[in-house]
């Protein structure tokens, strides 16, 4: 069940495309956005605020961080292992070329059950959500983009991948289906 505060957040996000306007309005309404959400065991989705707070990372036992920002440094190296990919939240940004490296980073981290991974961008809405959805599709946790999207949205209601990212995630789903299908020739 969605709280009134979460509904307000979602309405603001749905109405705004410009990140700066979004943050200005968010601060004026004094809504709490900064948090980290568990997606599956060991995998968390969040924003740059939580990525810069040692006490929050410690509380969630974060050992690895996938940083999908241009301007946020890897603050706690070498205590925490980082993979930083400089990407824009732009519909024209190719995210597919980074999937193999990011999936390998997450997989290697999660081989040890004591490890936890935070995937973050500036707001934890588009870039990081897209990579988490892609990971869930690639690993077969969910069979379709829609199923993966709905699960992540349930865990973190403010996600809203941009349309360019959505198209690439749907292509990943199609590729995975095509790769798993075969023909019997008699």
N, C-alpha and C positions, 0 to 999 in steps of 0.2 A: 504494500500500500504506500502510495506516494504522499509525503507530508505537504502541507501548504507551502512551506519554505522551499521544498524541492520543486513544486509546481511553479513557483515564482522564478526560480533559477532557469527551469526549462523554457518558460515563456520568454524570458529575456534572451536566452541563447537563440531561440527560434526566430526572434525578431531582428537580431543583429548579425551582420556579416563582418563588420570591422572589429578586430580584436581590441583596439584601444577604446572605442566607444563602449564595447562590452564591459571592459574593466572599469571605466569611469562610472557607468550606470550601476554596476555591481557594487562598487564602493559606496555610492550615494545611497543605495538601498540597504547597505550594511548586511549583505548576505554572505554567509560563510561558504566559500568555494573550496578552500584549501583542505584537502584531505587525500587519503590514499585508500583505494578500494581493492579488496581481494577478488580476483577473477577466477582463478583455480588455485589449488594448493601450491604455494610458492611463487605465484605470479600476481603482482600488484600493478595497478594503473593509478597514476597521480599527476601532479603538476610540479612546476619548478619550485614552488614554496616548500613543499615537503621534501623535495630533493636537496634542499639547502639546509635542512634542520636535522642535525645529528641525532637529537633525542628522538625524533619521529622515526628515523631510519633504524635506530637501535631498538625502539619499541616493537617494530615490525620485523626485526631480525634480518634487515636487508643486507645482503652480502655483495650483490651485483646490481648495477644501474645501467639501463639502456637510455642514454641521453639523446633525445631527438630534437635538440634546439641548436640555434646558431650562437646565441649570446650567453648561455649559462655554462659556466665552467664545471669541470669534474672536481667538486670541492673536497672530497675526502679520500683522494688517492694517497697512498697505496692501500689504506685499510679496507677500502671498498673497491671492487673491480668494476671498471667502466668500459663501455663501448659508446663512443660519441659519434653520431652521424649528423652532420650539418644539413638539415633540410628545411625548406620553407613550407608553410601551410598554404600552398598554392595548388589550384586545380591542375596546373601544368607540371607540377613536380612529379618526376618519375620515382615512385617509392619501390617498385618491383625490383629494381636493380640492387636494393639493399636487403631484400628478404633473406637470401642465403646466409649472409653474415650475421644478421640479427637472430635468425632461428638457431644458428649454431651457437651463438653466445648464450641464448636462453637455455638451450638443451644442455650445453656443457655445465652451466650453473646448476641446473635442476637434477643433474646426475647424482649430486650429493643432497640427500633429503634435508640436511640442515641449512641449505642455502635458500635464499629468497631473492627474487628479482623485482626491481621497480622499473617499469617502463614509463617515462615521462616526457612531456614537451612543456610548453609554457603554461597551458591551461589544463592539460589532460582531457582535451575535448576532441581534437581531430587527428593530429599526427600519431600520438601515442595510442589512441583508441584504434586507429587503423592498423598499426603494427600488431597490437594484441589480437585483433580480429583475424588478421592474416595468419598469425601463429596458430590460433585455434583451428582454423580451416586446414592449414598445412599438416598439423599433427593429427587430424581426423577426430578431434574432440567434438566438432560439429561438422555435419555434412555440407551445409550450405552457408553462404554469406548471411542470409537472413537469420538463420538459427544462431550463428555466432554473434551477429549484431545484437539480436534480442537478449542474449545472455549477458553480454557486456553492458548493454543499456540497463538491464535489471540491476546489475552490480554497481554501475556508475551512471545514474540517470542523465547526467549532463553531456554525455558524449554526442558528437555530431560531426562525423567525418565529412570533409568537403566532397563535392560531387566527383571531382577527378579521382580522389582516393577510392570512392565507392566503385567507380567503373573498374579500377585496377583490382580491387578485391573481388569483384564479380568475375573478372578475367581469371584470377587465381582459382576461384571455385570451378570455372569451366575447364581450365587446364587440368586440375586435379581429377575431375570427373572423366575427361578424355583419357588421361593417363591410366586410370583405373579400369577403363572399359576395354574389351577385347572382342575379336570376332573369331568364331570357329569356322574354319574353311574345311569343307568336306570334299 
